[in-house]
């Protein structure tokens, strides 16, 4: 029996589901050239986080602001975008990442004819801001992916909502902030901040890499960078590699939910006995407490995993070995003793090998 395939999150906890490419709960901000897709909301994650993706074309920056509690991240998937954080700014290309902790003045700008990026919102619930100022896009006549001709007067349809939102939500405008001129990420953008208060940019493939459980693990953000609240990583692998520990050992995380967003190729996930193969652009959510396996199903594949706490990211980094190559090409056996030693720390129960 396959994992349920939905067009948007189910609005309830303890439910695993698959979202096809470009699906989710769709919202657009009036007069913008983009659409936001809510992939996971506070209702599915019990308030721990929300995961959103955004698609759009060239538009103005959204305006400088900061959050007192919310931690934003920006992961470019297609096209390009500018992200400002305090006195720094970068133009992100596919695979580039930006972490923006609370109290950091920031803004973003979509560039080009079609850009896609994903983000994690912590804590969950702040996505309600977009429902408050936005409009449902599912039945919009302005295009299948995102609006391209919303020529309404923003003073009439947007600004009053924004003024009301600043009083209702964790968003503090900083209209007098002077941002830096954006530059491309360089090889110097290769480190995490290891601080929950400092923003940072991470160039694609420039950060740390680990061979772990038959996969190449590229952490983008870990507990040290997020005050213990979440972790994000890119996982790459190949069906030709036989030492896929996650394919033959079930994992159950007590408190960590996992959202998997496939970038290239395909993966096979089995959640509480329900199996599905998910391909590029598709999303699967696995709530805490549900048993799952993860297997690479194509010659090469990559996905991004978002989790509250450390979850699978902390486990894989914990048992991994530093790896020099950009592509995983070797079989590495997994030390069961190392996995067992991490179970209590990570909050995971490992089942008997399948």
ChimeraX attribute file (.defattr): number of C-alpha atoms within 10 A of each C-alpha:
attribute: neighborCount
match mode: 1-to-1
recipient: residues
	/A:1	8
	/A:2	14
	/A:3	20
	/A:4	14
	/A:5	15
	/A:6	13
	/A:7	16
	/A:8	18
	/A:9	23
	/A:10	17
	/A:11	12
	/A:12	12
	/A:13	16
	/A:14	16
	/A:15	17
	/A:16	23
	/A:17	22
	/A:18	27
	/A:19	22
	/A:20	17
	/A:21	15
	/A:22	20
	/A:23	22
	/A:24	23
	/A:25	21
	/A:26	26
	/A:27	22
	/A:28	24
	/A:29	21
	/A:30	22
	/A:31	18
	/A:32	23
	/A:33	23
	/A:34	24
	/A:35	27
	/A:36	27
	/A:37	21
	/A:38	22
	/A:39	28
	/A:40	29
	/A:41	26
	/A:42	22
	/A:43	18
	/A:44	24
	/A:45	29
	/A:46	17
	/A:47	15
	/A:48	22
	/A:49	26
	/A:50	27
	/A:51	23
	/A:52	19
	/A:53	24
	/A:54	23
	/A:55	22
	/A:56	24
	/A:57	23
	/A:58	18
	/A:59	17
	/A:60	12
	/A:61	15
	/A:62	12
	/A:63	15
	/A:64	22
	/A:65	20
	/A:66	23
	/A:67	19
	/A:68	13
	/A:69	14
	/A:70	21
	/A:71	25
	/A:72	21
	/A:73	24
	/A:74	21
	/A:75	24
	/A:76	25
	/A:77	21
	/A:78	17
	/A:79	19
	/A:80	23
	/A:81	27
	/A:82	21
	/A:83	26
	/A:84	24
	/A:85	25
	/A:86	20
	/A:87	13
	/A:88	16
	/A:89	23
	/A:90	24
	/A:91	21
	/A:92	30
	/A:93	21
	/A:94	17
	/A:95	18
	/A:96	25
	/A:97	26
	/A:98	25
	/A:99	28
	/A:100	28
	/A:101	27
	/A:102	20
	/A:103	19
	/A:104	22
	/A:105	22
	/A:106	26
	/A:107	20
	/A:108	20
	/A:109	17
	/A:110	27
	/A:111	20
	/A:112	13
	/A:113	12
	/A:114	17
	/A:115	21
	/A:116	22
	/A:117	26
	/A:118	22
	/A:119	21
	/A:120	27
	/A:121	21
	/A:122	25
	/A:123	19
	/A:124	21
	/A:125	19
	/A:126	20
	/A:127	21
	/A:128	13
	/A:129	17
	/A:130	15
	/A:131	15
	/A:132	15
	/A:133	20
	/A:134	22
	/A:135	15
	/A:136	14
	/A:137	21
	/A:138	17
	/A:139	9
	/A:140	15
	/A:141	11
	/A:142	13
	/A:143	12
	/A:144	12
	/A:145	20
	/A:146	24
	/A:147	22
	/A:148	17
	/A:149	12
	/A:150	13
	/A:151	9
	/A:152	12
	/A:153	11
	/A:154	14
	/A:155	9
	/A:156	10
	/A:157	15
	/A:158	17
	/A:159	14
	/A:160	12
	/A:161	17
	/A:162	18
	/A:163	12
	/A:164	12
	/A:165	17
	/A:166	13
	/A:167	10
	/A:168	11
	/A:169	17
	/A:170	16
	/A:171	20
	/A:172	16
	/A:173	16
	/A:174	14
	/A:175	9
	/A:176	9
	/A:177	14
	/A:178	10
	/A:179	17
	/A:180	13
	/A:181	12
	/A:182	15
	/A:183	13
	/A:184	14
	/A:185	20
	/A:186	13
	/A:187	13
	/A:188	11
	/A:189	17
	/A:190	18
	/A:191	16
	/A:192	21
	/A:193	18
	/A:194	16
	/A:195	15
	/A:196	19
	/A:197	17
	/A:198	18
	/A:199	26
	/A:200	23
	/A:201	28
	/A:202	26
	/A:203	23
	/A:204	21
	/A:205	18
	/A:206	18
	/A:207	16
	/A:208	16
	/A:209	24
	/A:210	22
	/A:211	29
	/A:212	28
	/A:213	25
	/A:214	27
	/A:215	29
	/A:216	28
	/A:217	27
	/A:218	25
	/A:219	23
	/A:220	32
	/A:221	25
	/A:222	26
	/A:223	20
	/A:224	16
	/A:225	23
	/A:226	25
	/A:227	15
	/A:228	13
	/A:229	19
	/A:230	28
	/A:231	25
	/A:232	27
	/A:233	23
	/A:234	23
	/A:235	25
	/A:236	23
	/A:237	28
	/A:238	25
	/A:239	17
	/A:240	15
	/A:241	17
	/A:242	14
	/A:243	18
	/A:244	23
	/A:245	21
	/A:246	22
	/A:247	21
	/A:248	15
	/A:249	16
	/A:250	22
	/A:251	22
	/A:252	24
	/A:253	22
	/A:254	16
	/A:255	19
	/A:256	24
	/A:257	28
	/A:258	24
	/A:259	24
	/A:260	23
	/A:261	27
	/A:262	23
	/A:263	20
	/A:264	16
	/A:265	20
	/A:266	24
	/A:267	24
	/A:268	16
	/A:269	25
	/A:270	20
	/A:271	22
	/A:272	16
	/A:273	13
	/A:274	13
	/A:275	17
	/A:276	18
	/A:277	18
	/A:278	23
	/A:279	22
	/A:280	17
	/A:281	18
	/A:282	20
	/A:283	26
	/A:284	25
	/A:285	26
	/A:286	27
	/A:287	26
	/A:288	23
	/A:289	17
	/A:290	19
	/A:291	21
	/A:292	23
	/A:293	20
	/A:294	20
	/A:295	21
	/A:296	29
	/A:297	19
	/A:298	17
	/A:299	12
	/A:300	18
	/A:301	20
	/A:302	24
	/A:303	23
	/A:304	21
	/A:305	23
	/A:306	28
	/A:307	30
	/A:308	28
	/A:309	23
	/A:310	26
	/A:311	27
	/A:312	25
	/A:313	28
	/A:314	22
	/A:315	20
	/A:316	25
	/A:317	23
	/A:318	16
	/A:319	19
	/A:320	22
	/A:321	16
	/A:322	13
	/A:323	16
	/A:324	11
	/A:325	12
	/A:326	12
	/A:327	16
	/A:328	21
	/A:329	15
	/A:330	16
	/A:331	16
	/A:332	19
	/A:333	14
	/A:334	18
	/A:335	13
	/A:336	11
	/A:337	9
	/A:338	13
	/A:339	19
	/A:340	13
	/A:341	12
	/A:342	17
	/A:343	15
	/A:344	10
	/A:345	12
	/A:346	21
	/A:347	18
	/A:348	24
	/A:349	18
	/A:350	18
	/A:351	13
	/A:352	9
	/A:353	10
	/A:354	8
